[in-house]
């Protein structure tokens, strides 16, 4: 599976620091700046009605879909 397969799905994310985030993936952001050789990929997860989490892809240990 690629990251885009999780868009608009209910997921559980296990972070490298031991944290767990559960919610709906609402957005996947890719920023590529060739001048500075910076590459960031982030995902926005809606945890609750007004609670969104922005997670950098390098913080994620594993991700899975909840049915």
PASEVEX-109381 format. One record per residue: x, y, z of N, C-alpha, C in turn; residue in one letter. Coordinates in steps of 0.001 Angstrom, whole numbers, plus 524288, in hexadecimal, padded with zeros to 5 digits. Layout:
! PASEVEX-109381
XYZXYZXYZA/...
! end
This chain:
! PASEVEX-109381
803447FB5A800008000080000800008036E804E180000X/80191808CF7FD628043780DD87FD718012F8117A80117X/8039D815A68029D80147819418065C7FC1581B718046FX/7FB9981C687FF657F6C681E967FD387F21981AE47FDD5X/7F310815D47FE9A7EECE812167FF707EBF38130B80495X/7EE63815C9808467EC0E816D280D647E8E181BDE80D89X/7E8EB81EDE809497E627823D78092A7E04D82305809F2X/7DE01825F180D907D86F825D380EF77D6CD820AB8117FX/7DA7D81DF1813F27D9468190C816A27DA9E8198B81C69X/7D8018166881F907D8FB8163E825307DDD2812E082622X/7E1CB8152B828887E6CC8127C8292D7E89B812B982ED8X/7EC5180F58830087EF2D80F9B834ED7F4F18100F83384X/7F785813DE835FD7FCF781508834CB80037813FA839B2X/80421810AF8391A807CE80FA283D5680CB1812E483C54X/80DF1816448400381268819C183F72817588173784190X/81BCC8190683FBE820D8816EA84171821E3817ED84731X/81F8581C13849638205381D4684EE981CA481A398527CX/81980816AD8503A815F7813688534C81068815618537DX/80F60819FD8516D80A1F81C2585165806A78199284D53X/8019681A1984E387FDB4817EF84A9D7F9C381C3C84967X/7F89381CDD844697F4AB820AE842B17F0B881DCF83F52X/7EBBD81EAB8408C7E78F81C3583D907E4038207683B6DX/7E2B58201F836687DF4C82400834067DEC78233182E30X/7DCC78272682B8E7DBD9826F6825EC7DFF082A4A8232BX/7E2808281181F417E65A82AFA81C347E36182EAB81897X/7E42B833BD819607E15483795816417E4B083A138120BX/7E9E2839DD812AB7ED3B83C5F80ED57F2BD83A1680F16X/7F52A839A880A8F7FAA18380080A1D7FD8183C5A80749X/8019C83E61809BB80487842C88078A80A0A841198062DX/80BA18423A80160810FF841677FFA581344846B67FE52X/817AA8480A800BE81A5E84CEA7FF8F81FCE84B747FDCFX/8213A84D377F92C8265784BEB7F70482902850F17F550X/82D63852237F7BC83048856E27F679835B4855437F4A9X/83696855557EF8B83B8D8537F7ED65840218571B7EEA0X/83F1C85C2F7EF538435B85FD97F0618460D85EAC7F58CX/842FE85D5F7F96E8452885C517FE9E84599856827FFD2X/84412853317FC218442184D837FCD9840EB84BDA8019AX/83C6584E4D80240838F084D09806A28343684A1880480X/832E5845CF806F882E56842C38056F82B408415B80A4FX/8265A842F980A87822EF841BC80EF081DED83F5480CE8X/81C2883B4480F67816FA8392480E6E814288390A813A4X/80F8483B4E813CB80C6783B658188E806F88395F8175EX/804718376381B6B7FEF6835EA81AF87FBEE838B781F3EX/7F74683A7E81DE27F3AD83CD98219A7EFB4838BE82323X/7EF17837F3828317EB578342382A2A7E75F836F782D91X/7E2758361D82C6B7DE3F8384B82FA57DD278346A833FDX/7DE88835F9838BC7DDEE8329783D457D87F8332E83FA1X/7D6AE8380083FD17D1AB839388422E7CF3683DB183F10X/7CABE83F81840BB7C7EB8438F83DE47CB508485583CB7X/7CE2384A458408F7D17B84ED483FD27D73684DAF840D0X/7D8C9848D1840C47DE2984755841FB7E0A7844BA83D46X/7E48A8475683B1A7E77884553836A57ED29844B583835X/7EFBB840B1836437F54B83FD8837507F84A83FCF83232X/7FC948429F8321B80019842B782DAC804BC83F4582F11X/805AA83B3482BF7809C18376982D2580D898372A82891X/81288837BD829BC8169283704825BA8174B8312B824C7X/8181482FBA81FF98187282A3C81E7D81CF68277382138X/8212582A4C8227982596827D38251782484826BC82AD9X/820208289482CF981E89827738325B81B668226A832D3X/819AD8204F82E5F8161E81BD682E5981930816B982E36X/817C681334831CE819FF80DEF831CC816C480A6282E4BX/8119580A8982EF580E148078882B8C808B580A1082B89X/805BC808D3827758008080AE7826D67FCFD806A0824BAX/7F82080672826A87F48280279824DB7EEFC8048E824B2X/7EBD38023D8215F7E661803DD820BF7E2F480108824A8X/7DF3A803DD826E37DB6A8019382A727D649801048277CX/7D4077FC66827A37CF137FB79824E57CA887FC2F82876X/
! end
